[in-house]
Structure formats: structure tokens, C-alpha cells
Amino acid sequence: MKSNIQALVLITFVSTFSFASEPSAFGAGDLTSSNPYGLTQNEKVILQTKDTLKKVATYTKSQASQLDSLRERIDGMQSIVENLSIKSHNNKVSLRKLKDESDANIENIHQFQTRLGVNIAKNTQEIKKLHRMILELSQVVDKINTEHVSKDEFNALIRDVNNFKTLVAKEIKSQKKSVKSQKVSSAKLYNQAKTYYNKKYYTKAIQNYKELIKRNYKPAYSHYMIGEMYFKRKNYADAISYFKKSASLYDKASYMPTLLLHSAIAMDKTGDKEHAKAFFNAIVAKYPNSKEAKKAKEFLGIN
């Protein structure tokens, strides 16, 4: 169609050129004029043909332009279609891959569910066993709580038994000592106490002197000796108590200066400064030439 249009345009151009080469002297028959006149019948036909060809050329040009635009659109659409085709292919590949993975996952899930079901069944059996064991243990514990004492009660019972054993042992030991001491004469026990004192076996000596006090054998001296041993142990309160009892029983004894001096020192050590000073003064006044009086003066600050 495009070639036919081009041929018509060429024929019109040639015809127009040949007729235009012979114009009228007065312009009649001038086909190039905007308002031609004096045209022959052939010239009118040519002019009409020319107008028709011009319109056809314009229309053809417009159609060619539209055709080019359509071609461009078709090319663009073809590019889009190609891209869509590529994407469609890629999507099909992806879908096939996903399907394969999904099938594999479904198989794995099925296997997992199978294993999980087996494990659940095993765990259920184990839980049932544990429940039975717990029930049995609970029954045993209930029986123990019903028939046996608690740990605290058991420990308290053990402590009571041990305390009782200790008391019995002490009582038996005391009785044995008492029986043993009763078999020994008072004179022999007295000498034995002095031997223990000289060896500084004060615990045994005190026991013997206390037994002598029970027998009322030389009680003043026995109280004095026990007071001396407590004094040496720095148990000043007990020493003062025994010294006081000894002095009340017999205040003419030869050991009275020492008894008074140690009583005064014990009072001073326990903070009873006033009575200690009175005892020191009593020693100086009653036994002025004794070594105890000299010691008392040192405490009083007397030269």
C-alpha cells in the first residue's frame, strides 16, 4: 500500500511539472495559482486529481505516523511480553522447586510426626510408671509418719538418752568415789589430800577435802585449803567464801595471817577495795611482825 501511494505522488508531481511549463500569458491555466482560472477540461481534471492526491498524501502521512506509533507500541508490548514470559518461566521453575521442597518437607514432617508419636507413647508409659512409684513412695512415707517418730523427735530422744547416760555415769562415779573414800580412813584421806595439794593436783585435793568436810574431819583446815586452791586458780569469789567459813570455825589457827592476807587480796581483785583495806589494816594491827603484815603494808602504801 505504501508503494502505491508513492507512485501516485510521483505521477502527480510529473504531470504538474509538465503542465506548469506552459503557462498562459495572462495567467489563465496556471495550475500553481492559489485561484486558477481559464482552465481547460483536462486542466480541471488535473487540478482535482492534484487536490485528491494532496489529501491522500496528507492522510497517508498521518497513517504512516500512526503506523510508526503503533509499531513502537507493539515493540514495547513485545518487550513486556518477553519479560513476562521470562518471569513466567522463572516462576514455573521456582514453583517446581518449591513443590519439590514442599514434598520433601511433607515427608520429613510425616517422619517427624511418626517419631514424635512413638516418643509420646514411650513418655506416657514412663509417666505412668513414675505415678505408680510416687504413689508407692507416698504410701511408704505415710506409713513411716504413722509408725515412726520424726527426725526432730528422734534427735530429741537421743539427746535425752545421752543426757540420762551422762547423769547416771556421774552418779555412779560419784557413788564409787564416795564408797571408795568411805573405805579409806579420814586420817589417810587427809594425808592423801595434802599429797595431792603439794603435787598441785588441785582437783583431786579439793575432792578429798570436801569429803573430809562431809565427815567433819578438821573442817576449818579443809575449808582453808580449798580456799587456798581456789585462790591459786584466781577463783577469788569461791576463795573468799571458803576463807570466811574457815575463820568462823576456828580463828586461832596458825594459818590465819595467810587466810586474812589472801582474803584481802581476793577482795581487792574483785573490786571490794573498802573491805580489802580493812583486812590489810587488821593484819598489820593483829600480826605486826609477820611477813603477811609486811605484805599488807605494801598494799596500803605504808613504809
C-alpha positions as a Markdown table, in Angstrom:
| # | Residue | x | y | z |
|---|---|---|---|---|
| 1 | Met | 0.0 | 0.0 | 0.0 |
| 2 | Lys | 2.9 | 2.3 | 0.8 |
| 3 | Ser | 4.5 | 1.7 | -2.6 |
| 4 | Asn | 1.2 | 2.5 | -4.4 |
| 5 | Ile | 0.8 | 5.8 | -2.6 |
| 6 | Gln | 4.4 | 6.7 | -3.5 |
| 7 | Ala | 3.7 | 6.0 | -7.3 |
| 8 | Leu | 0.6 | 8.2 | -7.3 |
| 9 | Val | 2.6 | 11.1 | -5.7 |
| 10 | Leu | 5.3 | 10.7 | -8.3 |
| 11 | Ile | 2.8 | 10.8 | -11.3 |
| 12 | Thr | 1.1 | 13.9 | -9.9 |
| 13 | Phe | 4.4 | 15.6 | -9.4 |
| 14 | Val | 5.5 | 14.9 | -13.1 |
| 15 | Ser | 2.2 | 16.0 | -14.5 |
| 16 | Thr | 2.1 | 19.1 | -12.6 |
| 17 | Phe | 5.6 | 20.0 | -13.7 |
| 18 | Ser | 4.8 | 19.4 | -17.4 |
| 19 | Phe | 1.7 | 21.4 | -17.4 |
| 20 | Ala | 3.3 | 24.2 | -15.5 |
| 21 | Ser | 5.9 | 24.6 | -18.1 |
| 22 | Glu | 3.4 | 26.2 | -20.5 |
| 23 | Pro | 1.5 | 28.9 | -18.6 |
| 24 | Ser | -0.8 | 31.4 | -20.3 |
| 25 | Ala | 0.4 | 34.9 | -20.8 |
| 26 | Phe | -2.4 | 36.2 | -18.7 |
| 27 | Gly | -2.1 | 33.5 | -16.0 |
| 28 | Ala | -5.0 | 31.5 | -17.4 |
| 29 | Gly | -4.5 | 27.8 | -16.9 |
| 30 | Asp | -1.9 | 28.4 | -14.2 |
| 31 | Leu | -2.3 | 25.3 | -12.0 |
| 32 | Thr | 0.2 | 26.7 | -9.4 |
| 33 | Ser | -2.0 | 29.7 | -8.7 |
| 34 | Ser | -4.0 | 29.7 | -5.5 |
| 35 | Asn | -7.1 | 30.5 | -7.5 |
| 36 | Pro | -6.5 | 29.1 | -11.1 |
| 37 | Tyr | -8.9 | 30.2 | -13.9 |
| 38 | Gly | -9.3 | 29.7 | -17.6 |
| 39 | Leu | -8.7 | 26.1 | -17.1 |
| 40 | Thr | -9.4 | 23.6 | -19.8 |
| 41 | Gln | -11.3 | 20.4 | -19.1 |
| 42 | Asn | -8.1 | 18.4 | -18.8 |
| 43 | Glu | -6.6 | 21.0 | -16.5 |
| 44 | Lys | -9.6 | 20.9 | -14.3 |
| 45 | Val | -9.2 | 17.1 | -14.1 |
| 46 | Ile | -5.6 | 17.5 | -13.3 |
| 47 | Leu | -6.3 | 20.1 | -10.7 |
| 48 | Gln | -8.9 | 17.8 | -9.0 |
| 49 | Thr | -6.5 | 14.9 | -9.2 |
| 50 | Lys | -3.9 | 17.1 | -7.7 |
| 51 | Asp | -6.2 | 18.0 | -4.8 |
| 52 | Thr | -7.2 | 14.4 | -4.3 |
| 53 | Leu | -3.6 | 13.3 | -4.3 |
| 54 | Lys | -2.7 | 16.0 | -1.8 |
| 55 | Lys | -5.4 | 14.8 | 0.5 |
| 56 | Val | -4.3 | 11.3 | 0.0 |
| 57 | Ala | -0.7 | 12.2 | 0.7 |
| 58 | Thr | -1.7 | 14.0 | 3.9 |
| 59 | Tyr | -3.9 | 11.2 | 5.0 |
| 60 | Thr | -1.2 | 8.7 | 4.1 |
| 61 | Lys | 1.4 | 10.7 | 6.1 |
| 62 | Ser | -1.0 | 10.7 | 9.1 |
| 63 | Gln | -1.5 | 7.0 | 8.7 |
| 64 | Ala | 2.3 | 6.4 | 8.4 |
| 65 | Ser | 2.8 | 8.4 | 11.6 |
| 66 | Gln | 0.1 | 6.4 | 13.4 |
| 67 | Leu | 1.6 | 3.2 | 12.0 |
| 68 | Asp | 5.0 | 4.2 | 13.3 |
| 69 | Ser | 3.5 | 4.9 | 16.7 |
| 70 | Leu | 1.7 | 1.6 | 16.6 |
| 71 | Arg | 4.9 | -0.2 | 15.7 |
| 72 | Glu | 6.6 | 1.5 | 18.7 |
| 73 | Arg | 3.8 | 0.4 | 21.0 |
| 74 | Ile | 3.9 | -3.1 | 19.5 |
| 75 | Asp | 7.7 | -3.2 | 20.1 |
| 76 | Gly | 7.2 | -2.1 | 23.7 |
| 77 | Met | 4.4 | -4.6 | 24.2 |
| 78 | Gln | 6.5 | -7.3 | 22.7 |
| 79 | Ser | 9.4 | -6.4 | 25.1 |
| 80 | Ile | 6.9 | -6.5 | 28.0 |
| 81 | Val | 5.5 | -9.9 | 26.8 |
| 82 | Glu | 9.1 | -11.2 | 26.6 |
| 83 | Asn | 9.8 | -10.0 | 30.1 |
| 84 | Leu | 6.6 | -11.6 | 31.3 |
| 85 | Ser | 7.5 | -14.8 | 29.5 |
| 86 | Ile | 10.9 | -14.9 | 31.2 |
| 87 | Lys | 9.3 | -14.1 | 34.6 |
| 88 | Ser | 6.7 | -16.8 | 34.0 |
| 89 | His | 9.4 | -19.3 | 33.2 |
| 90 | Asn | 11.3 | -18.3 | 36.3 |
| 91 | Asn | 8.1 | -18.6 | 38.4 |
| 92 | Lys | 7.4 | -22.0 | 37.0 |
| 93 | Val | 11.0 | -23.1 | 37.9 |
| 94 | Ser | 10.6 | -21.6 | 41.4 |
| 95 | Leu | 7.2 | -23.2 | 41.8 |
| 96 | Arg | 8.6 | -26.6 | 40.8 |
| 97 | Lys | 11.4 | -26.2 | 43.2 |
| 98 | Leu | 9.1 | -25.1 | 46.0 |
| 99 | Lys | 6.9 | -28.1 | 45.2 |
| 100 | Asp | 9.9 | -30.5 | 45.4 |
| 101 | Glu | 10.9 | -28.9 | 48.7 |
| 102 | Ser | 7.4 | -29.0 | 50.0 |
| 103 | Asp | 7.1 | -32.7 | 49.1 |
| 104 | Ala | 10.4 | -33.3 | 50.9 |
| 105 | Asn | 9.2 | -31.2 | 53.9 |
| 106 | Ile | 5.9 | -33.1 | 54.0 |
| 107 | Glu | 7.8 | -36.3 | 54.0 |
| 108 | Asn | 10.1 | -35.0 | 56.8 |
| 109 | Ile | 7.1 | -33.8 | 58.7 |
| 110 | His | 5.4 | -37.2 | 58.3 |
| 111 | Gln | 8.6 | -38.9 | 59.6 |
| 112 | Phe | 8.9 | -36.4 | 62.5 |
| 113 | Gln | 5.2 | -36.9 | 63.4 |
| 114 | Thr | 5.8 | -40.7 | 63.4 |
| 115 | Arg | 8.8 | -40.4 | 65.6 |
| 116 | Leu | 7.0 | -37.9 | 67.9 |
| 117 | Gly | 4.1 | -40.3 | 68.2 |
| 118 | Val | 6.4 | -43.1 | 69.3 |
| 119 | Asn | 8.2 | -40.9 | 71.8 |
| 120 | Ile | 4.9 | -39.7 | 73.2 |
| 121 | Ala | 3.8 | -43.3 | 73.7 |
| 122 | Lys | 7.0 | -44.1 | 75.5 |
| 123 | Asn | 6.9 | -41.0 | 77.6 |
| 124 | Thr | 3.3 | -41.8 | 78.5 |
| 125 | Gln | 4.3 | -45.2 | 79.7 |
| 126 | Glu | 7.2 | -43.7 | 81.7 |
| 127 | Ile | 4.9 | -41.2 | 83.3 |
| 128 | Lys | 2.5 | -43.9 | 84.3 |
| 129 | Lys | 5.4 | -45.8 | 85.9 |
| 130 | Leu | 6.5 | -42.6 | 87.7 |
| 131 | His | 3.0 | -42.1 | 89.0 |
| 132 | Arg | 2.9 | -45.6 | 90.4 |
| 133 | Met | 6.3 | -45.1 | 92.0 |
| 134 | Ile | 5.2 | -41.8 | 93.6 |
| 135 | Leu | 2.1 | -43.4 | 94.9 |
| 136 | Glu | 4.1 | -46.3 | 96.4 |
| 137 | Leu | 6.6 | -43.8 | 97.9 |
| 138 | Ser | 3.7 | -41.7 | 99.3 |
| 139 | Gln | 2.2 | -44.8 | 101.0 |
| 140 | Val | 5.6 | -45.7 | 102.5 |
| 141 | Val | 6.1 | -42.1 | 103.8 |
| 142 | Asp | 2.6 | -42.1 | 105.3 |
| 143 | Lys | 3.4 | -45.4 | 107.0 |
| 144 | Ile | 6.7 | -44.0 | 108.3 |
| 145 | Asn | 4.9 | -40.9 | 109.6 |
| 146 | Thr | 2.3 | -43.0 | 111.3 |
| 147 | Glu | 4.5 | -45.7 | 112.8 |
| 148 | His | 7.8 | -43.9 | 113.3 |
| 149 | Val | 8.9 | -40.7 | 115.1 |
| 150 | Ser | 10.1 | -37.6 | 113.2 |
| 151 | Lys | 13.7 | -36.7 | 112.8 |
| 152 | Asp | 13.4 | -33.9 | 115.4 |
| 153 | Glu | 11.7 | -36.2 | 117.9 |
| 154 | Phe | 14.3 | -38.9 | 117.3 |
| 155 | Asn | 17.1 | -36.3 | 117.8 |
| 156 | Ala | 15.4 | -35.1 | 121.0 |
| 157 | Leu | 15.1 | -38.7 | 122.2 |
| 158 | Ile | 18.8 | -39.3 | 121.5 |
| 159 | Arg | 19.7 | -36.1 | 123.4 |
| 160 | Asp | 17.6 | -37.2 | 126.4 |
| 161 | Val | 19.1 | -40.7 | 126.4 |
| 162 | Asn | 22.7 | -39.2 | 126.2 |
| 163 | Asn | 21.9 | -36.7 | 129.0 |
| 164 | Phe | 20.5 | -39.6 | 131.1 |
| 165 | Lys | 23.6 | -41.7 | 130.4 |
| 166 | Thr | 25.8 | -38.7 | 131.5 |
| 167 | Leu | 23.8 | -38.2 | 134.7 |
| 168 | Val | 23.9 | -41.9 | 135.5 |
| 169 | Ala | 27.6 | -42.1 | 134.8 |
| 170 | Lys | 28.3 | -39.1 | 137.0 |
| 171 | Glu | 26.1 | -40.6 | 139.8 |
| 172 | Ile | 27.8 | -43.9 | 139.5 |
| 173 | Lys | 31.2 | -42.2 | 139.5 |
| 174 | Ser | 30.3 | -40.1 | 142.5 |
| 175 | Gln | 29.0 | -43.2 | 144.3 |
| 176 | Lys | 32.1 | -45.1 | 143.5 |
| 177 | Lys | 34.3 | -42.3 | 144.8 |
| 178 | Ser | 32.1 | -42.0 | 147.9 |
| 179 | Val | 32.3 | -45.7 | 148.5 |
| 180 | Lys | 36.0 | -45.7 | 147.9 |
| 181 | Ser | 36.6 | -42.7 | 150.1 |
| 182 | Gln | 34.5 | -44.3 | 152.8 |
| 183 | Lys | 36.7 | -47.3 | 152.8 |
| 184 | Val | 39.7 | -45.0 | 153.4 |
| 185 | Ser | 40.1 | -43.7 | 156.9 |
| 186 | Ser | 39.8 | -39.9 | 157.5 |
| 187 | Ala | 43.5 | -39.7 | 158.6 |
| 188 | Lys | 44.6 | -41.4 | 155.4 |
| 189 | Leu | 42.3 | -39.3 | 153.3 |
| 190 | Tyr | 43.7 | -36.2 | 155.0 |
| 191 | Asn | 47.3 | -37.2 | 154.2 |
| 192 | Gln | 46.3 | -38.1 | 150.6 |
| 193 | Ala | 44.7 | -34.6 | 150.2 |
| 194 | Lys | 47.9 | -32.9 | 151.4 |
| 195 | Thr | 49.9 | -35.0 | 148.9 |
| 196 | Tyr | 47.7 | -34.0 | 146.0 |
| 197 | Tyr | 48.0 | -30.4 | 147.1 |
| 198 | Asn | 51.8 | -30.5 | 147.2 |
| 199 | Lys | 51.8 | -32.0 | 143.7 |
| 200 | Lys | 49.3 | -29.3 | 142.5 |
| 201 | Tyr | 46.7 | -31.9 | 141.8 |
| 202 | Tyr | 44.1 | -29.4 | 143.0 |
| 203 | Thr | 41.0 | -31.2 | 141.6 |
| 204 | Lys | 41.7 | -34.4 | 143.4 |
| 205 | Ala | 42.8 | -32.5 | 146.5 |
| 206 | Ile | 39.6 | -30.4 | 146.6 |
| 207 | Gln | 37.5 | -33.6 | 146.3 |
| 208 | Asn | 39.3 | -35.2 | 149.3 |
| 209 | Tyr | 39.0 | -32.0 | 151.4 |
| 210 | Lys | 35.3 | -31.8 | 150.6 |
| 211 | Glu | 34.9 | -35.4 | 151.7 |
| 212 | Leu | 36.7 | -34.5 | 154.9 |
| 213 | Ile | 34.2 | -31.7 | 155.4 |
| 214 | Lys | 31.4 | -34.1 | 155.0 |
| 215 | Arg | 33.0 | -36.4 | 157.6 |
| 216 | Asn | 33.5 | -33.2 | 159.8 |
| 217 | Tyr | 37.2 | -34.1 | 160.0 |
| 218 | Lys | 39.2 | -30.9 | 160.5 |
| 219 | Pro | 36.6 | -28.8 | 158.7 |
| 220 | Ala | 38.3 | -25.4 | 159.4 |
| 221 | Tyr | 41.5 | -26.5 | 157.9 |
| 222 | Ser | 39.8 | -28.3 | 155.0 |
| 223 | His | 37.8 | -25.1 | 154.2 |
| 224 | Tyr | 41.1 | -23.1 | 154.4 |
| 225 | Met | 42.9 | -25.5 | 152.0 |
| 226 | Ile | 40.0 | -25.4 | 149.5 |
| 227 | Gly | 40.0 | -21.6 | 149.7 |
| 228 | Glu | 43.8 | -21.6 | 149.0 |
| 229 | Met | 43.4 | -23.8 | 145.9 |
| 230 | Tyr | 40.6 | -21.5 | 144.6 |
| 231 | Phe | 42.8 | -18.5 | 145.3 |
| 232 | Lys | 45.7 | -20.0 | 143.3 |
| 233 | Arg | 43.2 | -20.7 | 140.5 |
| 234 | Lys | 42.2 | -17.0 | 140.7 |
| 235 | Asn | 38.6 | -18.0 | 141.5 |
| 236 | Tyr | 38.5 | -15.2 | 144.1 |
| 237 | Ala | 34.8 | -15.3 | 144.9 |
| 238 | Asp | 34.8 | -19.0 | 145.9 |
| 239 | Ala | 38.1 | -18.5 | 147.7 |
| 240 | Ile | 36.6 | -15.7 | 149.9 |
| 241 | Ser | 33.6 | -17.9 | 150.7 |
| 242 | Tyr | 35.8 | -20.8 | 152.0 |
| 243 | Phe | 38.2 | -18.5 | 153.8 |
| 244 | Lys | 35.2 | -16.9 | 155.6 |
| 245 | Lys | 33.8 | -20.3 | 156.6 |
| 246 | Ser | 37.2 | -21.4 | 157.9 |
| 247 | Ala | 37.7 | -18.3 | 160.0 |
| 248 | Ser | 34.2 | -18.7 | 161.5 |
| 249 | Leu | 35.0 | -22.3 | 162.5 |
| 250 | Tyr | 38.4 | -21.6 | 164.1 |
| 251 | Asp | 40.1 | -18.1 | 164.2 |
| 252 | Lys | 43.0 | -19.1 | 166.3 |
| 253 | Ala | 44.7 | -21.3 | 163.7 |
| 254 | Ser | 48.3 | -20.7 | 162.7 |
| 255 | Tyr | 47.4 | -20.1 | 159.1 |
| 256 | Met | 45.1 | -17.1 | 160.0 |
| 257 | Pro | 47.6 | -14.4 | 158.9 |
| 258 | Thr | 47.8 | -16.1 | 155.4 |
| 259 | Leu | 44.0 | -16.6 | 155.4 |
| 260 | Leu | 43.4 | -12.9 | 156.1 |
| 261 | Leu | 46.0 | -11.7 | 153.6 |
| 262 | His | 44.7 | -13.8 | 150.8 |
| 263 | Ser | 41.1 | -12.8 | 151.7 |
| 264 | Ala | 42.1 | -9.1 | 151.4 |
| 265 | Ile | 43.9 | -9.7 | 148.1 |
| 266 | Ala | 40.9 | -11.6 | 146.7 |
| 267 | Met | 38.6 | -8.7 | 147.8 |
| 268 | Asp | 40.9 | -6.2 | 146.1 |
| 269 | Lys | 40.9 | -8.3 | 142.9 |
| 270 | Thr | 37.1 | -8.5 | 142.9 |
| 271 | Gly | 36.8 | -4.7 | 143.3 |
| 272 | Asp | 35.8 | -4.6 | 147.0 |
| 273 | Lys | 38.5 | -2.1 | 147.9 |
| 274 | Glu | 37.0 | -0.9 | 151.1 |
| 275 | His | 36.8 | -4.3 | 152.8 |
| 276 | Ala | 40.2 | -5.2 | 151.4 |
| 277 | Lys | 41.7 | -2.1 | 153.1 |
| 278 | Ala | 40.1 | -3.1 | 156.3 |
| 279 | Phe | 41.5 | -6.6 | 156.2 |
| 280 | Phe | 45.0 | -5.2 | 155.3 |
| 281 | Asn | 44.8 | -2.9 | 158.4 |
| 282 | Ala | 43.6 | -5.8 | 160.6 |
| 283 | Ile | 46.6 | -7.9 | 159.6 |
| 284 | Val | 49.0 | -5.0 | 160.4 |
| 285 | Ala | 47.3 | -4.4 | 163.7 |
| 286 | Lys | 47.0 | -8.1 | 164.8 |
| 287 | Tyr | 50.1 | -9.6 | 163.4 |
| 288 | Pro | 52.5 | -6.6 | 163.1 |
| 289 | Asn | 55.8 | -8.6 | 162.9 |
| 290 | Ser | 54.6 | -11.2 | 160.4 |
| 291 | Lys | 55.6 | -11.4 | 156.8 |
| 292 | Glu | 51.8 | -11.1 | 156.0 |
| 293 | Ala | 51.8 | -7.7 | 157.8 |
| 294 | Lys | 54.7 | -6.6 | 155.7 |
| 295 | Lys | 52.9 | -7.6 | 152.5 |
| 296 | Ala | 49.7 | -5.8 | 153.8 |
| 297 | Lys | 51.7 | -2.6 | 154.3 |
| 298 | Glu | 52.9 | -2.7 | 150.7 |
| 299 | Phe | 49.2 | -2.8 | 149.5 |
| 300 | Leu | 48.4 | 0.0 | 151.9 |
| 301 | Gly | 51.4 | 2.0 | 150.8 |
| 302 | Ile | 52.9 | 2.1 | 154.3 |
| 303 | Asn | 56.7 | 2.1 | 154.8 |
